[in-house]
Amino acid sequence: MTSSPFSTGCIELDASQLGGGRPALARLVPLEASAARGLALSIVAMEPWSVMGYPADALVTFLATPDGGVSRSVVEVQGVAAGVVSVRYPWLKGPYLELLALFPPFQNQGLGTALLAWLEGEALARGARNLWVCASAFNAAALRFYERHGFKRAAVLPGLVADGYDEILLRKFPLEPSA
Ligand SMILES: CC(C)(COP(=O)(O)OP(=O)(O)OC[C@H]1O[C@@H](n2cnc3c(N)ncnc32)[C@H](O)[C@@H]1OP(=O)(O)O)[C@@H](O)C(=O)NCCC(=O)NCCS
């Protein structure tokens, strides 16, 4: 199990943010190593990981290896696993969202937006000036999602995740408390 400031949230979502009558409460639960394989198999089956042929075993190792600098959580909606979040903190004067994977039935309903709002709030509470994330260059939906939330492209990282694929490093800066 991994736990740190970014792993024990109980994210209360405004019901109006959620589509299709989804419940208004999402919870972050620390990811247990025993759950890593099942989660990894679900993640590698979806884009962008499926496109790059990302190996399930590598993701199991990533999710299950203890790392004191990382908080890995399962996103639960009404007790059902809706995805996985991994946050590295501290990173470059702020947290690095190193994995955000919501399973298809939970996408496009405002959950990612709520998670980014939670992450930014936690970062601000710790005096962070930056939020960081990477997305594959071909992952237009994710890039649009992060840019719509104020992230700007900071660098292109060739082959970071898989040979032949660029990752885009995005930065939200400066973080400012909302009025
Ligand atoms: C990318 C990702 C994290 C975004 O999270 P999400 O919960 O799907 O995002 P949101 O629902 O908050 O916003 C996404 C879209 O849904 C729309 N949306 C938001 N609330 C909505 C609602 N209540 N009803 C319908 N649509 C809604 C938004 O307008 C947005 O559309 P746009 O991107 O075309 O502008 C998620 O889709 C995901 O995990 N995708 C697969 C893995 C991935 O690409 N991860 C990121 C890079 S590693």
The ligand as a Gaussian input file, in Angstrom:
#p B3LYP/6-31G(d) Opt

LIG

0 1
 C       -8.356000      11.979000     -20.077000
 C       -9.214000      11.705000     -18.840000
 C       -8.328000      11.645000     -17.610000
 C      -10.209000      12.856000     -18.688000
 O      -11.083000      12.573000     -17.613000
 P      -12.666000      12.642000     -17.843000
 O      -13.341000      12.352000     -16.574000
 O      -13.018000      11.789000     -19.005000
 O      -12.780000      14.184000     -18.203000
 P      -14.038000      15.149000     -18.023000
 O      -15.312000      14.365000     -18.132000
 O      -13.846000      15.962000     -16.823000
 O      -13.859000      16.068000     -19.305000
 C      -13.713000      15.442000     -20.573000
 C      -14.829000      15.774000     -21.538000
 O      -16.096000      15.445000     -21.002000
 C      -16.942000      16.562000     -21.133000
 N      -17.795000      16.568000     -19.957000
 C      -17.476000      17.033000     -18.725000
 N      -18.536000      16.880000     -17.909000
 C      -19.508000      16.290000     -18.629000
 C      -20.837000      15.855000     -18.346000
 N      -21.403000      16.044000     -17.149000
 N      -21.530000      15.212000     -19.319000
 C      -20.986000      15.039000     -20.549000
 N      -19.750000      15.451000     -20.881000
 C      -19.028000      16.057000     -19.935000
 C      -16.056000      17.745000     -21.185000
 O      -16.651000      18.809000     -21.886000
 C      -14.848000      17.215000     -21.886000
 O      -15.026000      17.338000     -23.285000
 P      -13.802000      17.801000     -24.220000
 O      -12.550000      17.115000     -23.716000
 O      -14.212000      17.333000     -25.553000
 O      -13.702000      19.284000     -24.073000
 C       -9.991000      10.374000     -18.989000
 O      -10.898000      10.459000     -20.070000
 C       -9.101000       9.169000     -19.159000
 O       -8.668000       8.578000     -18.188000
 N       -8.847000       8.774000     -20.438000
 C       -8.068000       7.583000     -20.746000
 C       -6.636000       7.630000     -20.238000
 C       -5.927000       8.907000     -20.570000
 O       -5.934000       9.370000     -21.700000
 N       -5.307000       9.492000     -19.529000
 C       -4.608000      10.759000     -19.604000
 C       -3.295000      10.730000     -20.214000
 S       -2.176000       9.577000     -19.569000

